[in-house]
């Protein structure tokens, strides 16, 4: 139990250190581009490679893709239902923000720190199911409710998605 608490405390301290560096103006807005490049090009690939060191093909991992896809659909529907009596732009905001997951920057370090390496692979498969929403389905749904009556239209989603 103490190991888990120590690891969690280390993550909290890293977040606090980042906030402190921003508050003391050690890191500026321009530094975010450099940090982003380091995270995208070095940290995330290294985390994924280390997660594959015990990789074995398992068809049950496809279930994680389905879970990612299904939960995004569920959250998209929840965002739509929570914004029933709102105007089109507010509904679009709900649709864009409710079904979101920050897998790479937030969840991946925790999974790597607390769970076995096979969990990293499962998380990546979940993210594969999550990806179609981040790559355009939520944007298309939000665009659909912004125009006209504020209602969700499958035709409007398809038109935006494929153009």
C-alpha positions in Angstrom: 0.0 0.0 0.0 2.8 2.4 0.8 4.3 1.9 -2.7 1.0 2.9 -4.3 0.7 6.0 -2.1 4.4 6.9 -2.8 3.9 6.6 -6.6 0.6 8.7 -6.4 2.4 11.3 -4.3 5.2 11.5 -6.9 2.6 12.2 -9.7 0.9 14.9 -7.5 4.3 16.5 -6.8 5.2 16.5 -10.6 1.9 18.3 -11.3 2.5 20.8 -8.4 6.1 21.4 -9.7 4.7 22.2 -13.1 2.2 24.6 -11.7 4.8 26.2 -9.5 7.1 26.7 -12.5 4.3 28.3 -14.4 3.3 30.6 -11.4 6.9 31.7 -10.9 7.3 32.4 -14.7 10.1 29.8 -15.1 8.1 28.3 -17.9 6.5 30.6 -20.5 3.8 30.0 -23.0 6.4 29.5 -25.7 7.9 26.6 -23.8 4.7 24.6 -24.2 5.6 23.8 -27.8 8.9 22.4 -26.8 7.4 20.3 -24.0 4.7 19.1 -26.3 7.3 17.9 -28.8 9.2 16.1 -26.1 6.0 14.4 -24.9 4.7 13.4 -28.3 8.1 12.4 -29.8 9.9 10.9 -26.9 7.9 10.2 -23.8 4.8 8.6 -25.3 6.6 6.3 -27.8 8.9 5.2 -25.0 5.9 4.4 -22.8 4.3 2.4 -25.6 7.5 0.5 -26.5 8.0 -0.5 -22.8 4.3 -1.7 -22.7 4.9 -4.0 -25.6 7.8 -5.9 -24.1 5.5 -8.7 -22.9 3.1 -8.4 -25.9 1.3 -11.5 -27.0 -1.6 -11.4 -29.5 -4.9 -11.8 -27.7 -8.2 -11.3 -29.4 -9.8 -10.3 -26.2 -8.0 -7.0 -26.6 -10.5 -6.2 -29.3 -13.1 -6.0 -26.6 -11.2 -2.9 -25.2 -11.6 -1.2 -28.6 -15.4 -1.9 -28.4 -15.5 -0.5 -24.9 -13.7 2.7 -25.9 -16.1 3.1 -28.9 -19.2 2.3 -26.8 -18.4 4.5 -23.9 -17.7 7.5 -26.2 -21.1 6.9 -27.8 -22.7 6.7 -24.4 -21.0 10.0 -23.3 -21.9 11.7 -26.5 -25.6 10.7 -25.9 -25.3 11.9 -22.3 -23.9 15.3 -23.5 -26.8 15.6 -25.9 -29.4 14.7 -23.2 -27.9 17.0 -20.6 -28.2 19.9 -23.0 -31.8 19.3 -24.2 -33.1 22.8 -23.3 -30.0 24.7 -24.3 -29.3 26.7 -27.5 -27.3 25.1 -30.3 -24.0 26.5 -29.4 -24.2 25.4 -25.8 -25.3 21.9 -27.0 -22.3 21.9 -29.3 -20.1 22.7 -26.3 -21.6 19.8 -24.3 -21.1 17.4 -27.3 -17.4 18.5 -27.7 -16.5 18.3 -24.0 -18.4 15.4 -22.4 -17.0 12.5 -24.4 -13.3 13.2 -24.0 -10.5 11.2 -22.6 -6.9 12.4 -22.1 -5.3 8.9 -22.4 -1.8 9.8 -23.5 -0.9 12.7 -21.2 -2.8 11.8 -18.1 -3.9 8.1 -17.9 -0.9 6.5 -19.5 1.6 7.5 -16.8 -0.7 6.3 -14.1 -1.3 3.0 -15.8 2.4 2.5 -16.4 3.2 3.4 -12.8 0.6 1.2 -11.0 -0.3 -1.7 -13.3 1.6 -4.4 -15.3 2.8 -3.7 -18.8 -0.1 -5.6 -20.3 -2.4 -2.9 -19.0 -0.6 -0.4 -21.2 -1.5 -2.4 -24.3 -5.1 -2.7 -23.2 -5.2 1.0 -22.6 -3.9 1.6 -26.1 -6.6 -0.6 -27.5 -9.2 1.4 -25.6 -7.7 4.5 -27.1 -8.1 3.0 -30.5 -11.8 2.8 -29.9 -11.8 6.3 -28.5 -9.9 7.7 -31.5 -12.7 8.0 -34.1 -14.6 10.4 -31.8 -11.6 12.6 -31.3 -10.8 12.4 -35.0 -14.1 13.8 -36.1 -17.3 12.2 -34.8 -17.8 14.6 -31.9 -16.9 17.6 -34.0 -19.4 16.5 -36.7 -22.1 16.0 -34.0 -21.4 19.5 -32.6 -21.5 21.0 -36.1 -24.8 19.3 -36.6 -26.5 20.9 -33.6 -25.0 24.3 -34.2 -26.8 24.8 -37.4 -30.5 25.2 -37.8 -32.8 23.8 -35.1 -30.2 22.6 -32.7 -31.2 19.0 -33.2 -28.7 16.1 -33.8 -28.9 14.9 -37.4 -27.3 11.7 -38.7 -27.2 13.3 -42.1 -25.5 16.4 -40.8 -22.9 14.3 -38.9 -22.2 12.2 -42.0 -21.9 15.3 -44.3 -19.5 17.0 -41.9 -17.5 13.9 -41.2 -17.0 12.9 -44.9 -16.2 16.4 -46.2 
